[in-house]
């Protein structure tokens, strides 16, 4: 199997954590949701049902799913598996979380990945901070990295060293200080590539120089309107080229994607996405794309 470093190749292997393993029970939610900056406490039963439907759609791509178990050292946020690890040619690079409450997640993922034979290529270590939601592969040798509240310059420096000559270009994208509903602004909050020449973007907050880079690379931009940004219209997971999975409730973005030739499936995610600020890209850590 030859893996491709991209955000839009066919999903072949993915790391997930079910809501029942992340949210555990009502007592766990009650003790954590406010300090983690969830907008409201998730309902356990509804969250589990939403996640079942979400995982069923992901599985339709034919991908292998590696499931993370419950872990007493992690929090509700561990459902958002994207952030604690990064894929590379040499193997998995463990992140260093910018959100202190999530510090245990990289090691928890490392244990499970190692147990299933996935190579660990290295780790970002403090004072470096780097989260997976801030990384976007534009092609197999070009990586964009958001510089902001969760990823700092030292984390990017360490990542550059770890990647070495496996990439041709690393583009640093300064992120805006945006006072949103949740305490996170990742690069993937503003862009979701869904094919080599198609990406969903929120241009109001996307830095102009990076937006111009995308256009110069021949990438057509599907623009998310203001009223669909907070409902995560910009957070779209590619199950394969132009095969999209997005949160229900963003009809204008969905229509624009379909006009661009994409097929779109939706899931209900009030409990697992909207309350915690993590859409379908956040809920998945792709390990292999083809």
Secondary structure, 3 states (H helix, E strand, C coil): CCCCCCCCCCEEEEEECCHHHHCCCHHHHHHHCCCCCCCCCCCHHHHHHHHHHHHHHHHCCCCEEEECCCCCCCCHHHHCHHHHEEEECCEEEECECCCHHHCCHHHHHHHHHHHCCCCEEEECCCCCCECHHHEEEEECCEEEEEECCCCCHHHHHHHHHHHHHHCCEEEEEECCCCCCCCCCCCHHHCEEEEECCEEEECCCCCCHHHHHHHHHCCCEEEECCHHHCCCCCCCEEEEECCEEEEECCCHHHHHHHHHCCCEEEEECCHHHHHCCCCCCCCCCEEEEEC
